[in-house]
């Protein structure tokens, strides 16, 4: 399947976002980073964690997935029940 210019631009603009998420996961993330030993059962109430979900969405949909990522981040609050949300 051939990608047109808009699709290539969409995926290319998402690469820096995926890189930032990767750095966050390796450093500060309570679920994936150096603090994961303090939370043996995980910290995020969603599955997959919000950062992993955002990374999957950006890889799959590019920057056009930003509204889904924002909705997920907004739902990550004390009043949310959490749950499973697949990209």
N, C-alpha and C positions, 0 to 999 in steps of 0.2 A: 504494500500500500504506500503510495507516494504522499508525502506531506507537503502542503502548500506553505507559502511564506508566513502566513499568520500563525499556523501551527508551530512552525520552527521557532518563530519569535516568542510565542507563548511558552514553549518548553525552555528556551534559552533564558528568558527572564526569570524563570522559576529556579534555575540552578543556584544563584546566590542565596536564595531563601533556604533551599535544601542544605547548603553549606553552613549557614548560620544555625539551623536547627541541629545539624550534626555536631557542631561545636558546643552548643548548649547541652545536648545529651551527654557528651563526653566529659563535661566539666560540672555544671551546676544542677543538672536534673536529679531530683530525689529518686527517680525510678531507674535511670540509666547511668548516672554519673558516679562521681567519687563518694557521694552520700548514700548510695543504695544499700550499704551495709546497715545503715540506721533504720531503714524501712524494708525489712525482709519480705513483707507481704505486699510491697508496693505502696505508693503514696496516692496516685491518681485514682479517682473513683470511676473513671471510664475505662473501657477496654476497646481498642488499644489506648495507651496513654495519649494525652493531647498532643505531645510533641511527635510521637510516632504517627498519629493520625494525620497531622499536618504534613509531615514528610511524605507519607504515602499519597496524600491528595495532590501535593505539588508535583510529585513524580508522575502521577497518573494523568492529571488534568492541567498541569501548568499553573500559571497565575490566574487562570479563569476559575480555579478552585478556591480562591481567596474568600469568597462569601461563605463557603462551607466551613472553612477553617475558623473564620471569625465567629460564626454561629456556635461552633464547638467550644471556643475559648470563652465566649460569653456564658455558655451553659455550665462552665466550670466554676460554680459558686457554692456557698454553704447550703443553699436551699435546693440544689439539684440532687436528684437521686442517683445520677450517674447511669451506668449501663453499658451495653455493647452497641457500638456504632461503627459499621464497616464502611470503608471508602467506596 
